[in-house]
């Protein structure tokens, strides 16, 4: 079953961003999956996800985006099993 398309964005305080990035960095460093809740939906990012950083400039603004991409087949990889107790418990939107 294919998930519905989605595009969400939420702004966070510096302390909230630091906590999310710290969890992500720990997962990347240990080659473990990362779980995050975005707008009420739990997302599991497999350890094999590709990480990229984008920079955009235009119309008097600049933007940096940290992105993780993976195919849906990657998200069910049994080698990426993890403990659900590490799930992020926030209920709002997050951008990682």
PyMOL CGO cylinders between C-alpha atoms (Angstrom):
from pymol import cmd
from pymol.cgo import CYLINDER

trace = [
    CYLINDER, 0.00, 0.00, 0.00, 1.37, 3.41, -0.96, 0.3, 1, 1, 1, 1, 1, 1,
    CYLINDER, 1.37, 3.41, -0.96, 1.24, 6.17, 1.65, 0.3, 1, 1, 1, 1, 1, 1,
    CYLINDER, 1.24, 6.17, 1.65, -0.49, 9.45, 0.78, 0.3, 1, 1, 1, 1, 1, 1,
    CYLINDER, -0.49, 9.45, 0.78, 1.81, 12.30, -0.32, 0.3, 1, 1, 1, 1, 1, 1,
    CYLINDER, 1.81, 12.30, -0.32, 2.74, 14.69, 2.47, 0.3, 1, 1, 1, 1, 1, 1,
    CYLINDER, 2.74, 14.69, 2.47, 4.63, 17.98, 2.90, 0.3, 1, 1, 1, 1, 1, 1,
    CYLINDER, 4.63, 17.98, 2.90, 4.70, 19.50, 6.42, 0.3, 1, 1, 1, 1, 1, 1,
    CYLINDER, 4.70, 19.50, 6.42, 6.87, 22.08, 8.17, 0.3, 1, 1, 1, 1, 1, 1,
    CYLINDER, 6.87, 22.08, 8.17, 7.03, 23.28, 11.79, 0.3, 1, 1, 1, 1, 1, 1,
    CYLINDER, 7.03, 23.28, 11.79, 9.26, 25.79, 13.57, 0.3, 1, 1, 1, 1, 1, 1,
    CYLINDER, 9.26, 25.79, 13.57, 10.88, 24.89, 16.88, 0.3, 1, 1, 1, 1, 1, 1,
    CYLINDER, 10.88, 24.89, 16.88, 12.74, 26.60, 19.69, 0.3, 1, 1, 1, 1, 1, 1,
    CYLINDER, 12.74, 26.60, 19.69, 16.52, 26.25, 19.70, 0.3, 1, 1, 1, 1, 1, 1,
    CYLINDER, 16.52, 26.25, 19.70, 16.41, 23.80, 22.61, 0.3, 1, 1, 1, 1, 1, 1,
    CYLINDER, 16.41, 23.80, 22.61, 13.89, 21.57, 20.80, 0.3, 1, 1, 1, 1, 1, 1,
    CYLINDER, 13.89, 21.57, 20.80, 16.00, 21.54, 17.63, 0.3, 1, 1, 1, 1, 1, 1,
    CYLINDER, 16.00, 21.54, 17.63, 19.12, 20.72, 19.63, 0.3, 1, 1, 1, 1, 1, 1,
    CYLINDER, 19.12, 20.72, 19.63, 17.38, 17.72, 21.24, 0.3, 1, 1, 1, 1, 1, 1,
    CYLINDER, 17.38, 17.72, 21.24, 16.12, 16.40, 17.88, 0.3, 1, 1, 1, 1, 1, 1,
    CYLINDER, 16.12, 16.40, 17.88, 19.48, 16.86, 16.18, 0.3, 1, 1, 1, 1, 1, 1,
    CYLINDER, 19.48, 16.86, 16.18, 21.28, 15.19, 19.08, 0.3, 1, 1, 1, 1, 1, 1,
    CYLINDER, 21.28, 15.19, 19.08, 19.03, 12.11, 18.76, 0.3, 1, 1, 1, 1, 1, 1,
    CYLINDER, 19.03, 12.11, 18.76, 19.58, 12.07, 15.00, 0.3, 1, 1, 1, 1, 1, 1,
    CYLINDER, 19.58, 12.07, 15.00, 23.35, 12.43, 15.38, 0.3, 1, 1, 1, 1, 1, 1,
    CYLINDER, 23.35, 12.43, 15.38, 23.42, 9.54, 17.87, 0.3, 1, 1, 1, 1, 1, 1,
    CYLINDER, 23.42, 9.54, 17.87, 21.47, 7.33, 15.45, 0.3, 1, 1, 1, 1, 1, 1,
    CYLINDER, 21.47, 7.33, 15.45, 23.71, 8.25, 12.50, 0.3, 1, 1, 1, 1, 1, 1,
    CYLINDER, 23.71, 8.25, 12.50, 26.88, 7.72, 14.51, 0.3, 1, 1, 1, 1, 1, 1,
    CYLINDER, 26.88, 7.72, 14.51, 25.81, 4.26, 15.70, 0.3, 1, 1, 1, 1, 1, 1,
    CYLINDER, 25.81, 4.26, 15.70, 24.31, 3.26, 12.33, 0.3, 1, 1, 1, 1, 1, 1,
    CYLINDER, 24.31, 3.26, 12.33, 20.88, 2.72, 13.91, 0.3, 1, 1, 1, 1, 1, 1,
    CYLINDER, 20.88, 2.72, 13.91, 17.40, 3.60, 12.64, 0.3, 1, 1, 1, 1, 1, 1,
    CYLINDER, 17.40, 3.60, 12.64, 15.90, 6.90, 13.76, 0.3, 1, 1, 1, 1, 1, 1,
    CYLINDER, 15.90, 6.90, 13.76, 12.28, 7.32, 14.82, 0.3, 1, 1, 1, 1, 1, 1,
    CYLINDER, 12.28, 7.32, 14.82, 10.48, 10.64, 14.89, 0.3, 1, 1, 1, 1, 1, 1,
    CYLINDER, 10.48, 10.64, 14.89, 6.85, 11.69, 15.12, 0.3, 1, 1, 1, 1, 1, 1,
    CYLINDER, 6.85, 11.69, 15.12, 5.79, 14.27, 12.54, 0.3, 1, 1, 1, 1, 1, 1,
    CYLINDER, 5.79, 14.27, 12.54, 2.30, 15.80, 12.66, 0.3, 1, 1, 1, 1, 1, 1,
    CYLINDER, 2.30, 15.80, 12.66, 0.95, 12.81, 14.55, 0.3, 1, 1, 1, 1, 1, 1,
    CYLINDER, 0.95, 12.81, 14.55, 2.55, 10.19, 12.30, 0.3, 1, 1, 1, 1, 1, 1,
    CYLINDER, 2.55, 10.19, 12.30, 5.46, 8.06, 13.47, 0.3, 1, 1, 1, 1, 1, 1,
    CYLINDER, 5.46, 8.06, 13.47, 8.22, 7.85, 10.90, 0.3, 1, 1, 1, 1, 1, 1,
    CYLINDER, 8.22, 7.85, 10.90, 10.97, 5.24, 10.97, 0.3, 1, 1, 1, 1, 1, 1,
    CYLINDER, 10.97, 5.24, 10.97, 14.10, 6.29, 9.12, 0.3, 1, 1, 1, 1, 1, 1,
    CYLINDER, 14.10, 6.29, 9.12, 16.25, 3.23, 8.36, 0.3, 1, 1, 1, 1, 1, 1,
    CYLINDER, 16.25, 3.23, 8.36, 19.95, 3.26, 9.15, 0.3, 1, 1, 1, 1, 1, 1,
    CYLINDER, 19.95, 3.26, 9.15, 20.71, 3.01, 5.43, 0.3, 1, 1, 1, 1, 1, 1,
    CYLINDER, 20.71, 3.01, 5.43, 18.92, 6.27, 4.58, 0.3, 1, 1, 1, 1, 1, 1,
    CYLINDER, 18.92, 6.27, 4.58, 20.98, 8.72, 2.53, 0.3, 1, 1, 1, 1, 1, 1,
    CYLINDER, 20.98, 8.72, 2.53, 21.76, 12.03, 4.21, 0.3, 1, 1, 1, 1, 1, 1,
    CYLINDER, 21.76, 12.03, 4.21, 22.07, 15.26, 2.23, 0.3, 1, 1, 1, 1, 1, 1,
    CYLINDER, 22.07, 15.26, 2.23, 22.32, 18.96, 2.95, 0.3, 1, 1, 1, 1, 1, 1,
    CYLINDER, 22.32, 18.96, 2.95, 20.80, 21.50, 0.58, 0.3, 1, 1, 1, 1, 1, 1,
    CYLINDER, 20.80, 21.50, 0.58, 21.41, 25.25, 0.35, 0.3, 1, 1, 1, 1, 1, 1,
    CYLINDER, 21.41, 25.25, 0.35, 19.01, 27.55, -1.47, 0.3, 1, 1, 1, 1, 1, 1,
    CYLINDER, 19.01, 27.55, -1.47, 19.29, 31.29, -2.05, 0.3, 1, 1, 1, 1, 1, 1,
    CYLINDER, 19.29, 31.29, -2.05, 16.79, 33.65, -3.64, 0.3, 1, 1, 1, 1, 1, 1,
    CYLINDER, 16.79, 33.65, -3.64, 14.40, 36.55, -3.12, 0.3, 1, 1, 1, 1, 1, 1,
    CYLINDER, 14.40, 36.55, -3.12, 16.41, 37.93, -0.18, 0.3, 1, 1, 1, 1, 1, 1,
    CYLINDER, 16.41, 37.93, -0.18, 16.35, 34.65, 1.75, 0.3, 1, 1, 1, 1, 1, 1,
    CYLINDER, 16.35, 34.65, 1.75, 18.65, 31.71, 2.29, 0.3, 1, 1, 1, 1, 1, 1,
    CYLINDER, 18.65, 31.71, 2.29, 17.71, 28.22, 3.40, 0.3, 1, 1, 1, 1, 1, 1,
    CYLINDER, 17.71, 28.22, 3.40, 19.57, 25.13, 4.54, 0.3, 1, 1, 1, 1, 1, 1,
    CYLINDER, 19.57, 25.13, 4.54, 17.74, 21.80, 4.61, 0.3, 1, 1, 1, 1, 1, 1,
    CYLINDER, 17.74, 21.80, 4.61, 19.01, 18.63, 6.24, 0.3, 1, 1, 1, 1, 1, 1,
    CYLINDER, 19.01, 18.63, 6.24, 17.38, 15.70, 4.45, 0.3, 1, 1, 1, 1, 1, 1,
    CYLINDER, 17.38, 15.70, 4.45, 17.21, 11.96, 4.90, 0.3, 1, 1, 1, 1, 1, 1,
    CYLINDER, 17.21, 11.96, 4.90, 15.96, 9.91, 1.93, 0.3, 1, 1, 1, 1, 1, 1,
    CYLINDER, 15.96, 9.91, 1.93, 15.24, 6.22, 1.55, 0.3, 1, 1, 1, 1, 1, 1,
    CYLINDER, 15.24, 6.22, 1.55, 13.11, 3.88, -0.51, 0.3, 1, 1, 1, 1, 1, 1,
    CYLINDER, 13.11, 3.88, -0.51, 10.13, 2.22, 1.11, 0.3, 1, 1, 1, 1, 1, 1,
    CYLINDER, 10.13, 2.22, 1.11, 11.85, -1.17, 0.71, 0.3, 1, 1, 1, 1, 1, 1,
    CYLINDER, 11.85, -1.17, 0.71, 14.66, 0.14, 2.97, 0.3, 1, 1, 1, 1, 1, 1,
    CYLINDER, 14.66, 0.14, 2.97, 12.24, 0.97, 5.78, 0.3, 1, 1, 1, 1, 1, 1,
    CYLINDER, 12.24, 0.97, 5.78, 11.30, -2.69, 6.25, 0.3, 1, 1, 1, 1, 1, 1,
    CYLINDER, 11.30, -2.69, 6.25, 14.86, -4.01, 6.27, 0.3, 1, 1, 1, 1, 1, 1,
    CYLINDER, 14.86, -4.01, 6.27, 15.09, -6.53, 9.11, 0.3, 1, 1, 1, 1, 1, 1,
    CYLINDER, 15.09, -6.53, 9.11, 18.73, -5.53, 9.72, 0.3, 1, 1, 1, 1, 1, 1,
    CYLINDER, 18.73, -5.53, 9.72, 17.45, -2.16, 10.97, 0.3, 1, 1, 1, 1, 1, 1,
    CYLINDER, 17.45, -2.16, 10.97, 15.49, -3.49, 13.95, 0.3, 1, 1, 1, 1, 1, 1,
    CYLINDER, 15.49, -3.49, 13.95, 15.35, -1.14, 16.93, 0.3, 1, 1, 1, 1, 1, 1,
    CYLINDER, 15.35, -1.14, 16.93, 13.83, -0.71, 20.35, 0.3, 1, 1, 1, 1, 1, 1,
    CYLINDER, 13.83, -0.71, 20.35, 10.58, 1.28, 20.17, 0.3, 1, 1, 1, 1, 1, 1,
    CYLINDER, 10.58, 1.28, 20.17, 11.30, 2.81, 23.57, 0.3, 1, 1, 1, 1, 1, 1,
    CYLINDER, 11.30, 2.81, 23.57, 13.56, 5.32, 21.80, 0.3, 1, 1, 1, 1, 1, 1,
    CYLINDER, 13.56, 5.32, 21.80, 10.61, 6.82, 19.87, 0.3, 1, 1, 1, 1, 1, 1,
    CYLINDER, 10.61, 6.82, 19.87, 10.23, 10.56, 20.06, 0.3, 1, 1, 1, 1, 1, 1,
    CYLINDER, 10.23, 10.56, 20.06, 7.05, 11.43, 21.94, 0.3, 1, 1, 1, 1, 1, 1,
    CYLINDER, 7.05, 11.43, 21.94, 6.25, 14.87, 20.55, 0.3, 1, 1, 1, 1, 1, 1,
    CYLINDER, 6.25, 14.87, 20.55, 2.89, 15.17, 18.82, 0.3, 1, 1, 1, 1, 1, 1,
    CYLINDER, 2.89, 15.17, 18.82, 3.56, 18.11, 16.54, 0.3, 1, 1, 1, 1, 1, 1,
    CYLINDER, 3.56, 18.11, 16.54, 5.38, 18.47, 13.25, 0.3, 1, 1, 1, 1, 1, 1,
    CYLINDER, 5.38, 18.47, 13.25, 9.14, 18.12, 13.05, 0.3, 1, 1, 1, 1, 1, 1,
    CYLINDER, 9.14, 18.12, 13.05, 11.53, 18.73, 10.24, 0.3, 1, 1, 1, 1, 1, 1,
    CYLINDER, 11.53, 18.73, 10.24, 14.75, 16.81, 10.34, 0.3, 1, 1, 1, 1, 1, 1,
]
cmd.load_cgo(trace, "trace")
